[in-house]
Amino acid sequence: MTIHQHLPLFHNEHCVYAHLLSAGADFRTCGRPCESHLVHLRDHLGLEHPVIVDVGCRNTVFNARAQSAAGCFPTLLDLGVRRFRVELVRENAAETRQVLTAYAELLQGTRPGRSIIRDLGALEKYGVSAGTLAVVTRPEA
């Protein structure tokens, strides 16, 4: 069960790296700037969402903030889940150590899930949300 991950926001056939960092028109002429540069898309809140290129030169934009299921850990254990996975995108060595240490402490029972979510700045939203939709009810007649 994945307990920590940066969710992909969208996939794109258009290569942001080739567009921004080369004069090439496609993967044959771009010079593969994705092999030597890192690109992020900055949103209106200032969060930088990493853009990762796959072997087919498709771009995937990942959420800047990881999603965590640490708050659900006791329930997952009760349901019999015993194997947990942590997925990282572009964390450096110090960030990787912080994330792995936090989840090791969770697994050992020495740290609560809420503390991990708070300290890692992770999101804790699951499933499909209503987004900006609002439920409008009619007053009783």
N, C-alpha and C positions, 0 to 999 in steps of 0.2 A: 504494500500500500504506500503510495507516495504521500509523505507527510509534510514535505516542503518543496515548493517549486515556483518558478516564475512562469506564469501562464502565458502562452502565445496569444497575442491580441489579434493579429491577422497575418496572412501569408500574401506575398506579392510576387508576381512574375517579373515586374519591373525591378531592375537592380539599382538600388539607391547608390551603392558604391560606384558602379560604372558611371552613373549620371553625374555624381558630385566630384569624382576623383579621377576621371579619365576623359579623353576625347573620343574613345571608342564607342561604337554603336551597339555592340553586343559582346557576348563572352569570347568571341573569336578575336576581337580587336581591343578589348578594354585594358589588357595588361594585368588583369586580376588584382586590382588594388585591395580587394577583400583579404588577400593573403598577408598584407603588411599594414593595414589600417583598421581602426575600429570606428564604427559609426553608431550614433545614438540619435533618436528623434526626441527633441525636447517638447514637452506639452505646455499648456497654459499655466500649469502649476509649478513649472520648473523641473519636473521629474524627467530623467533621461532614460528612455526605453531603448534597450539594446537591439540592434538590427544584426541578425545572424544570417550568413549565407550558407545554403546547403550545396551538395555536390552538383545539383542541377542548376545552380546560379539563381535559385529562388530565394527571396528574402523573407525572413520571419521576424516580426517585431514582437518582443517579449515585454511583459509588464515590468516596469522598473522595480516595483515592490513584489516580493515573493508572497505567495499564499501559504498559510500554515494550517495544518489540522491538529496542532498541538493541543488545542482546547478540547478536541474530541478523543484524545488519547485514552482516557479511562473507558469510554464507551467502546472504542475499537478493541481494547484488551478484553472487555467483557464479551465481545462478539467473536473472540478467538483469533484476532489478527496478531501475528507474532513477527512478521517481517515488514520492516519499514524502509522507505527509500527517500533519500534527499537528493534533489536535482538542483544543480548550480548552473548559472549561465556565464557570468564574467566576474565572479567574486575573486578577489586577490587572495594571497595566502593568509593574511590576517583575518579577512572576512570568512574564509572557508573554515579556519580554525574556530572562530566564534560560533558559526552555525553548527558545526559538527560537535563541538563541546556542549552546546546548549541541548541538542537532541540526545547526546550520550547521557547527560544528567537527567533528562526526561525519562529515558529508558531505564535508568538506575533507580528512579523514584525519588531523586533528591531535588528535583526542581519542578514546579507546577507549569502546566502548559501556558497559562495566562502570562506568566512572567517571560516566557520565551517569545510569545507573540509581541509583547510590549517591547522587550529589549532588542529584538531583531527588526522591529518596525514592519512586521509582516501584516498582511491582510488576513481576515478571517471571515470570508464570505463564500458561500457555497451555492451551487445550483444556479438556477435562472432567477434573476430579480426582475422587479417591475420597472426598474430604471426610473425614468421621469414620468411614467404613467401614474395616474391617480384614480382611485376608485371613487366614482361619484354616485351618491345614493340620493334617492328622492325622499323628501320628508313625508312622513305619514299624512295622508289626506283626511 
